[in-house]
């Protein structure tokens, strides 16, 4: 098999599974079960599956005290991030617009974490960020013209999500995790489940509604657990190992377009001419910023010296697996 085929499959799988989180949030908002309750159950179920995997592969479950720091990071990169995204979608912000706003996260991380990552944005990088922000503003303005548009303040929620995942990423970069990959995922899922449990309890008057067993609900739960949580996380780590941080961040900017196509086919959500122009402008600005970051990446020369996929040593593989979960949050 040519070396490019696995790379393309990993990249495509990552974009599809990352986009599925926004579509899954839109699916969850259509049921009688409150969306926060449904997501709390989603994370608890996903955590149970990962805990069983840890028990089978590691022989024992990790202690909470050993996962506290990873749970702190996960409460930001997974819990806080998704809470803002899901509430925004539930209030009426379209899935495509939410994905586009959330796609600003790699740009914000690149701007704030240069001294930690060594990837500083130059003039073209900052120009790309300005263009991307203007494109998002056009898309938001177009989305607000819909008859069932969300209130204006709801569009700030994805921005709070971007701030939460960026803060969590910076915390993780300063002190990378040393936990095995399944344990790190379990810690993040438990933290996210706790965040959504508290939010569901507060919004539901101290009650947590159990999801029904209707076929549509079961399909949505399977979508969120398998495709968005486990699939998104697995492809995210695989992409980091094969493509690196910068190119994986570049792939994030393909997710708004994929989410838009998905939402248009499933829910009839469509952008107008202004929104489409804004999405194109945001994509062009993001690409310009990412290319600028790649040129300033101090490790690029080392990666460029390899032809074909890189061969990782055992120590490097373990190190990448330990660090990967906290650089950006998967679904």
N, C-alpha and C positions, 0 to 999 in steps of 0.2 A: 504494500500500500504506500503511495507517495506520502512523503512527510507532511505535505500541505493538507491532506485530507483530514487527519485527526485534529489539526489546528483549526480548520474551518468548522468542523463538527463541534469542537469545544466552544468556539466563538459564537456560533449560531445557537447552541444550547444555552449559553449564558444569557444572550440577548432575549431569547424566548422566555426562559424561566424568570428572569428579572422582570420582564414586562408582565408576566402572568400575575405578579403580586398586585399591580394596579387593577387589572381586570378582575382578579379574585375579590378585591375590595368592593368593586362595583357589583359583582354578583351577590356578595354577602349583604349589601344594603337593600336588597329586594325582598328579603324574607321578614316574617313576623318576629323572629328572634332579633333582639337588639344587636346591632353590628358589633358593639364592644363585647357583649357576652359571647358572641360567636367566635370572635378572635381570641378571647381568653381560653375558650375550650380548644380552639385550634392549637394554641401554643402548648397547652397542657398535654394534649394528645401527641404532638410532635415530640415534646420532652419525654413522654413515656416511651415512645418508640426508640429514641436515642439512648435512654437509660437502659432499656433491654439490650441494645447493641453493646453498650459499655460493659454490661454484666457478662455478656457472652464472650466478648473479645478481650477484655481486660481482667476478667475474673472477679471484679468487685466494683461497687459503685463509689465514686469519689466523695469525700467529705465536703460539706458546705464550706468549711473554713478554708479549704484549698481552692475553692472556686470564687471567693469573694471579690477579688479584683476583676476577674473576667466577667462576673455578674454586674459589676459597676459599669464596665465598658458596654456590656450587652444591653443594660437598661437605657443607654443613650443611643447606641448604634442600631439596635433592633426595636426596643420598646418605645422610646421617645420618638424615634424616626417614624415608625409605622403608626403610632397613635395620631400624630398630626396628619399623616397622609389619609388614613382611613376616615377620620372625622371629617376632613375636608370633602372627601368623595361622598360621604353620607349626607353632608349638607347641600350637595348639588354641584360641586366643582367636578368637571368632567375628568374622566380617567386620563385622557391624553394630556390635558393641561397640567394635572397633578404630576404626571410623569415628567413633563417638560420642566416644571419648576424644580422637582427633585433632582433632575439631571444637572443642575447647577452645582451640586455638591462637590464633584471632583475639581471644578474650577476654584471654588472657595477653599478647598483643602490645599490645592496647589499654591494659592495666594498666601495662606496663613502658615503653612507648614514648610516653607522653603528652607528655613534654617535647620529643621529636623531631617528633611528628606534630601536636601541638597539640590532641589529642582526649582530654581527661582524663575519666575515669569519675567520675560523681557518686555520691551515696548510692544511687540506684536502680541504677546500673551495678554497684556492688559487691554489692548485694543480688542482682542477676541472676547474677553470677558465683558467689555462694554457692549459689544454687538450682541452677544448672547443675552445679556440682561434686557436690552431693548427689544429683542425678538420675543422674549418671554412676556414683556409688558404688552406687546401687540396681541399676543395670543390671549392673555388674560382679559384685555379689553374686548376682544372679539367674543370670548366665552361669556362675558358679563352681559352681552346683548341678547342672550337667549331668553325666551319667555320664562323658563324655569331656572334661571341662573341662581347661584348661591349668593348669600349676602357678601358684601365687599370684604368684610373682615375674614371670611372663610378662606380667602386666597392667601392670607398671611400664615395659615397653619402649615402648608408645605414648606414655607420659608423657615418656620420654627423647627420643622423636621430636619431641614438641611443643616441648621445650626447645631442641633442635637447630635447628628451623626458625625459632623465635622469635629465637634468637641470630643466625642468618644474616640474618633480616629487619632486625634492628636495625643490623647491620653495613652492610647495603645502603642503609638509610635515611640513615645518616650521610654516605655518599658514593655517590650514585646512579651507576649504570653509564653510560658514554658509548659503549658498543659498539652496533652495529646489532643489531636483533632476532635475525636468524639466528645471528650470531656469539655473542651472549649465550646462546642456547639450546645451541649447540654446546659452549661452555665448560662449561655446567652438566651436559650429558649426559656429556662426557668425565670430569668430576670424579666424577659418580655412578658411571660405569662403573669408574673406578679404585677407588672405595670397595668396590664389590661384588666386583671382581676380588681385592682383598686379602682380603676376608672369605671368599670362596669358596675361595681358596688356603689360608687358615689352617684352615678347617673341613674341607677335603677332603684334608688331608695333603700339600699341595703339588701337587695335581692339579686340573685344570679339566675337567669333563665336558662334552662337546659335546652340544647338544640333538639329539634324534632327528628324523626326518622323518615321524613318524606324523601323520595328519590332525589329531588332537586337539592335538598339540604345536604344529603350524603355526598352528592357529586361535588358540591361547593367545598365541603370540608376536605374531601380527597384532593381536590384541586389545590387548596391552600396548604395542606400538609405535605403532599408528595411533590407537586410541581413547584410551588412557590418557596416552601421552606427548605426541604431536603434537596430538591433539584437545583434551586437557585444557589444554595450554599455550595453544593458539590461542584457545579460548573464554575462558580466564582473562584474557588480555590484552584481548580484545574487551570483556569485562565491565568491566574496570578503566576502559577508555576511555569506555564508554557510561554506566556506572552509578556509577563511583567506588569508592574503597577500602572505605568503610563498608558500602555495599549489597552489594558483592561478598563481604565477610566475612559478611554476614547470609545470603547464599546458601549458604555453607559449612555452615550449620546445618541445611540441608535434606538434606544428603548422608547422614547416618545413617539417616533414614527410607527414602530411596531404596535405600541399600545393604541395609537389612534386608529390604525387599520383594524385591529382586533375589536375595539369598542364600536367602530362604525358598523362592522359586520354583525356584532352580537346585540348592540343596544341602540344602534342608529345615531350615535354621537358623531357629529361632523363639524369640522371647523369651516368658517366662512373664508372668503378670499383674504381678508386681513389676517386671520389666524394662520392660514397656510403660509402667507408671506412671513409672518413672525416666526413660525417654526423653521422655515428655511434660513432666515437670518440667524436664529439661535443656533441652528446646526452649524452654519458657516463660522460663526464666532467661536463656538466650542472647539471646532476642528482647528481653527487658527491658534487658540490658546494651548491646545494639547500639543500641536506641532512645535510651538515655542518651548513648551516644557520638555519635550523629547530632545530638542537640540541642546538644552542646558542640562540634561540628565548626565551626571558624571559616570554612570555605569553603562552608558549606551555604547561606548567604544568596545567595552568588553563583550557586550552581547553581540555587537556587529561582527566581531571576529569569528563567530561561529557560523557555519553553514549548516542549515538544517536544525532540527531540535537539539536543545542543549542536553547534555548528559549531566545529571545531578548526582553528587555524592550523597551518601546516606545522611551525613550531618547536615548538608544543605537542604535536603528534602525534609528532614525533621524540623529544621529551623523555619522553612517556608510554611510548613503545615501549622506550626505553632503561631506564627505571626499573622497568617492570612485572614483568620476570621475577624480581626478587629480593624483592618484597614478601611473597609467600607462594609455596610451592612447588607447582606442578602435578604431575600424574603423567605 
